[in-house]
Amino acid sequence: QVQLVESGGGFVQAGGSLRLSCAASGRTFSTYNMGWFRQAPGKEREFVARIHWTGGTTRYADSVKGRFTISRDSSKNTMYLQMNSLNAEDTAVYSCAALTNYCSGYGCYEAVGSYDYWGQGTQVTVSS
């Protein structure tokens, strides 16, 4: 089993920046991909960004391209999400997730149902 713990959420003014962290422990050797998802009040959980753990390949949702950067520090088993130029629409609970199996099919690495383990989430609130 993989355990995930997010940190770094908080309050920030529009245009500001915030960096989220996700510390992984347990069976991390089985991790293939890790991703960030978010859920705003009244909306479904949506994909934000993902990264291949060993190869470093990344992909972003259109809504955050050019503003968010996903990265990882393998030696610390930690994933990060650097968020810049934040706006009110970025307000949500952000969760990190781990995918421990390969998946096939268009968009499978960006699908909520593909991920096996989830953190508790951290609140990000952006004032407009």
C-alpha positions in Angstrom: 0.0 0.0 0.0 1.1 3.6 -0.7 0.5 6.4 1.7 0.2 10.0 0.5 0.2 13.2 2.5 -0.3 16.6 1.0 0.9 19.9 2.5 1.3 23.6 1.4 -2.3 24.7 0.9 -3.5 28.0 2.3 -4.8 31.4 1.4 -3.3 33.5 -1.4 -4.2 36.7 -3.3 -5.0 36.5 -7.0 -1.8 36.6 -9.0 0.2 35.0 -6.2 2.0 31.7 -6.0 1.8 28.6 -3.9 3.7 25.3 -3.8 2.0 22.1 -2.8 3.9 19.0 -1.7 2.9 15.3 -1.6 5.0 12.9 0.4 4.8 9.2 -0.5 5.6 6.2 1.7 5.0 2.5 1.7 5.2 0.5 -1.6 6.6 3.4 -3.6 8.6 1.1 -5.7 5.4 0.1 -7.5 4.5 3.7 -8.4 4.3 4.3 -12.1 2.6 7.7 -12.3 1.6 10.3 -9.9 -0.9 13.2 -10.3 -2.6 16.2 -8.8 -6.4 16.5 -8.9 -8.7 19.2 -7.5 -12.3 19.5 -6.5 -14.2 22.8 -6.1 -17.5 23.1 -4.3 -20.4 21.9 -6.5 -18.0 20.4 -9.1 -16.6 17.0 -9.8 -13.0 16.2 -9.1 -10.9 17.1 -12.1 -7.4 16.4 -13.4 -4.7 19.0 -12.9 -1.3 17.5 -13.7 0.5 14.2 -13.8 4.1 13.0 -14.0 5.8 9.7 -14.9 7.7 8.9 -11.8 11.0 7.6 -13.4 10.8 9.2 -16.9 9.6 12.6 -15.9 7.0 12.9 -18.7 4.4 15.5 -17.7 0.9 16.5 -18.8 -1.3 19.4 -17.7 -5.0 20.3 -17.9 -5.6 23.1 -20.3 -6.8 25.3 -17.5 -3.4 25.3 -15.8 -1.0 25.1 -18.7 1.7 27.7 -18.4 0.9 28.5 -14.8 1.4 25.3 -12.9 4.5 23.1 -12.9 4.6 19.5 -11.6 7.9 17.9 -10.4 9.3 15.2 -8.2 12.3 14.5 -6.0 12.8 10.8 -6.2 15.3 10.7 -3.3 12.6 12.2 -1.0 9.7 10.3 -2.6 8.0 13.7 -2.9 6.0 15.3 -5.6 5.4 19.0 -6.0 3.0 21.4 -7.7 4.2 24.9 -8.2 1.2 27.1 -8.8 1.8 30.6 -10.2 -0.6 33.4 -11.4 -3.4 31.9 -9.3 -6.9 33.1 -9.8 -10.2 32.6 -8.0 -11.1 29.7 -10.3 -8.1 27.7 -8.8 -9.8 27.6 -5.4 -10.4 24.0 -4.6 -9.2 21.0 -2.5 -6.1 19.6 -4.1 -5.3 15.9 -3.8 -2.3 13.9 -4.9 -2.7 10.4 -6.2 -0.5 7.4 -7.2 -1.0 5.0 -10.1 0.7 1.6 -9.4 -0.2 -0.1 -12.7 0.3 0.6 -16.3 -2.9 1.8 -18.1 -3.8 1.9 -21.8 -6.3 3.9 -23.7 -6.6 7.6 -24.5 -6.5 9.8 -21.4 -6.2 6.9 -18.9 -3.4 8.7 -17.0 -5.6 11.7 -16.5 -8.6 9.8 -15.3 -9.6 9.8 -11.6 -10.6 6.1 -11.7 -7.2 5.0 -12.9 -5.4 6.0 -9.7 -5.1 3.6 -6.8 -4.1 5.7 -3.8 -5.1 9.2 -2.7 -4.1 11.7 0.0 -6.5 13.5 2.2 -6.3 16.8 0.3 -5.2 20.3 1.1 -7.4 23.4 0.7 -6.2 26.2 -1.6 -8.2 29.5 -1.5 -7.5 32.3 -3.9 -9.0 35.7 -3.2 -10.1 37.8 -6.2 
